[in-house]
């Protein structure tokens, strides 16, 4: 598939925008900028953004959420020497954190820093064998002491901390590196779908929802579902790619970059509606769209909250395979994104009232 430079520009703006859990105001503005020309905008009381596109009928209501928060950190205190202590917002593996650049968002502006680590020259043999735990880490912002960090730099407990990792295509330009693919790729998808539906008749109303605080408990999914009151939910996510050294053959995750969108068979918070799952498979095959299956019993998605809304909502998760999620930088394939977008558009054409009623039987 040909690469659209305008879409790459959107990817860059979405992924580089800061927005750790609970601090999503800046990424929310980016979503609104892109979605407002072809949808009406409202919010829930936690800050999730709801982008509504009415088709030829007000119902059924199709919710396609992608969470807009990213994993990051929060300042908890400043040491006497001017170093920052912090807590994680979202799931971080200790081993990917040391020596990484971050930015602290303060009332006085951005302050860059580094997750500090001892040089290997001074480590004992026993220390070299151990993974440093988050509770023992600190961030060096170049302050002489606590007073300079707080009064001159403006850093306060509660300030959010975001990884620094610019958007960048790789040598193979279809492989795209960025922070926050989890889950800015979902936000990009619902923006693109709403944009395409502007010129297509669809027998429903589609809600692209940028949910907040997913990484700390699927919170925005619960509150935004109360705004939408959906009849169907297709959660848009990353999927964990397993095409790298160290993975066991034929054991999850088996999904690969460049092989199409991933249909999640189960996770720790939801088993999908099987008829909706089968409709997705049928639609993919009718349109020659490649697809993969996955199961992830160690985590959950926004679908875990939405599918239990009110009397229950037929739900499924579609993912774009991505390497190295929950670290500073992830990698995904442009063609997987496009196949997922095309599959979603074809599904929106099919989900009329009669079809949705069949999903509930």
N, C-alpha and C positions, 0 to 999 in steps of 0.2 A: 504494500500500500504506500502511496505517495505521502510524504510528510507535509503537513500544513504548518507553515511558519507562524501563522496567526494563532494556531492551537498551541504551539510550543511557547509562544509568548504568554498565553493564558496559564499553561503549566508552570512557567517560571514565576509568575506573579502569585499564583496560588500556593506553591510550595515554599517560596521564600518569605511569605508573610508570616509573622509570628502569631502564635495562637495556642499556647499550652492550655491544658484543661483549666477552666475557670477564668481564663484571660483571652477570650476569643474575639474581642471587639475589632481588632484590625483585620483579621481574616474575614470576619462577617462583612465588613465594608467592601472587600474585594469581591465576595460572592454577590453582593447586591449590585455592584457595578456591572458585572457580567450578565446577571439574570434579569435585572429590571426591565430591559428593553422588550422582553417577550413574556413576562409573567407579572402577576401582582404579588406584593411582598407583605408579609406580616411576621410577627415574632411570638414565641412563647415567653413566659416570664423568667426563664433561665437564660434566654439569649439565643436559642435556636432560631434560625431563619427559615421561613416557610415560603417557597416560591410556587405560586399556583398558576397552572395553565389549563383553561377550560377548553374542552373539545366540543363535540356536537351534543354532549349531554353532561349535566352536572354530576351524574352518577354513572357508574361506580367511581369511587375515589381511590386512585392508585398512588400510594406513597412510595417514593424512591429515595430513602435517606442515605446520606453519606456524612459521617461525622467530620466536623471541621477542626476539632481539637487535635493537638499533636502531643506526644510525650515530651516532657521537659522536667524542670525543677522549680523549686521555690526557695528563696532565701529564708533561713530561720534565725540566724544570728551572725554577728560579725565578731571575730576574735579580737583580742587586744592588739594583735599584730596587724590587723587589717585584712585577714583572710575570711572568706565567706563559708559558712556551713549551710547545708541545704537538705531538703527532702525531695525525693522523686515524685513527679506527677505522672503516673502511668508506670508500666512495667519496664524496668531497665535491668539488663544483665550487667553485673559489676565489671566484667572483663572488657566491655566495649567502651568504657567511660573515660579512663585515664588519658591524660595528655590531649584531650579534645578541646577545641575552642568553643566558647559560648558567649552569649550577650545577655547582660542583665538589663531589663527594661525598668528604668527609674523615672521618677517625676521630673528629674533634670535632664533626661535623655539616656541614650544607650551607653553602656559601659561594657567593653569587651573583657573577657577573662579566659583563664585556662584552668581546666581541672588538673590540679597539681599532682605530681608524682615524684618519688625519689629517683635519681639517676641509678642505673644498674650497678655502677661502680661501688656504691656504698651499701648495697643490699647484702645481707648475710645469705649463705646458701639456703637456709630455711625460709627466709623472706621471699626468695625468688620462686619458691615452690607454691606460694600462697597467692590467692586472688585477693586483692585489697577490697574490703567491703565498703559500700556507700557511706556507712556511718563514720568511716575513718577518712573519707575524702574531704577535700576543701577546694575552693576556687580562688585563684590568685588574680586579683584585678589590678595589681600594681600599686596598691595603696601602702603608705608608710605605716599607718596604724588605723585603728577603728575610727578615730575622729576624721581623718581624711576620707576614708571610705564612706562614712555617713554624711558628713557636713559638706565636703567639697564635691564628692562624686554623687551624692544624693541617694545612696543605696539604703534601703530600709528592709527590715523583715517583712515578708509577704510579697516582695518584688518577684516577678516571674523571670525564669532563666531559660533561654532558648538555645538549642544547638546552632552553630554556624556551619552551614553546608550549602553552598550555592547550587542552583540548578545547572546541570551541564550534560549535553549529549556526549556519548562516548565516541570512540573511533568509528565503530558501527553506529551511525547516527540514530538508529531505531532503538538503541539501548539508552535509556535516560536515567541519569543519576540525580537524586535530590533528597533533601530531608522531607519528612512529613508526607511521603506518598500515602502513608497510613494516617488519615484517609483523605487527603486532598484529591486523590484519584477519584474517589467517590463523588466529591463535590464537582470536579471537572465533568464527570459523566452526566450528572443530572443537569448541569448547565447545558452541555451539548445536546442532550435529549430534548430538553425544553426548547432550545433554539431550533432544532430540526422539526419539531412538532408544530412550529409556527406556520409552516407551509403544508402540513399534512392533516387530513381529517382523522380524528381519533375519537372513539365512542365513549369517552370518559372524561374525567378531570384528573390531571396529573399534578402531584405535589412533589417537587424537588425540595428536600429538607436537609439543611445543614445543621446537624445536631451538635450540641455542646456536651462536654464532660463525659464522653463515651469511655475514655481511657481510665476513668476513675469510678466507673459503675453504671454505664449506659443511662445516665440520668436525663440527658436531653431527649432521648428517644421516648421516654415515658411521658414527659410533659408535652412534647410536640405532637405525639399521637392524640392527645386530648384536644389539640387545636384542629388537626386534620380529620379525626374520626374516620380512619381509612377502612376500605373494604378489602384491599389487597396491599401487601407490603413486599417490595423487592429491595432488600438491603444491598447497598453497593459498598464493596470493601476491597482491600487487598487480599490475596491468598498467599500462603507461605510456599514459595518456590523451593523445590528440593533438588534442583539440577546443579549441584556443586560438590566438590570433594568432601568426603567424610559422611555422606548420606548413604544409608543402606538401600540396596536395590529392592524394589517391590514393597518397601515399607514407607508409610506416610512420613513426610509429604512427598508425593510422587509428581506433582504438577511441575511443568517446565515453562520457561519463558518462550514465547513464540508459538505456543500450541493452543492458544485460545483461552476464553474465559473459563472460570472454574465454578462449578455448581457444588455448593457445600451440602453434603448429605446429612451431616449432623455436627453439632458442636455442644459445648457444655451447657448452653442456655436454650437451645431450640432444635427440634426435629422439624424439617420443613413440611409444608403441605405437599403431599406426594403428587396430587393431581396438578398443582402449579409447577412442581419440579418437572413432571412429564410434559407439560405444555411447553416449558422452556426447551427441553430436549427436542421435541417435535419441531418447534419453530426454528431452532438452530439447524436441524437437518434439512428442513425445507429451503433454507436460505444458504446452504453450504457454508455455515459458520462452524469452525472447529470448536470443540469444548472439551473440558476435562472435569473429573470428579475429585472431591477431596472430603475428608472428615477431620475435624479438629476438636478433640475432646478436652483440650487444655485451655480453652478460652471461649469467649462469646462475642456477639455483635449486637448492634442496635435491635436486630430482629428479635432478640431474646426478650426485650420489653414490649415491642410493638405487637408481637403475635399474641400476647396475653391481654391486650387492651379490650375493655368492655366484654363482649361475648366471645372474643377471639377473632383474629385476623389471619386468613390464609397468607403464609409468608414463606420466603425463600431468600437465600443469600447468593449473590453473584460476586465473584472476586476476580481481580486482575492479578495474575501471579507476579510476585515481587520478591526479590532477594534482599536479605539483611534488614528486615523490618525490625522495629524497636531498637534501632541504633542511630547514629548520626546521619547515615546515608543509605538509601535503598536504590535498587535498580529494577526497572521494569521495561517491557517491550512495547513499542508504539503500536504494533499490529494487534497485540492482545487488547489494548485499550480500544482500538477501532472496532474490533470484532465484538467487544462487549457493548459498545455504544450502538452498533448496528442491530445487535440482538435485542437490546432494550427497545429500540424504536419499533421493530417488528412486533414485539410483545404488546406495546401500547396500542397498536392497530387492532389487536385481537381481543383485548380485555373489555368486552361489552358487558352489559348487565346479565345477559343469559349465561355467558361463559363464567362470569364470576360466581353466579349462583351455583353452577355445577361444581365449583371448587369446594363448596361447603357441604357436599353430600357424600 
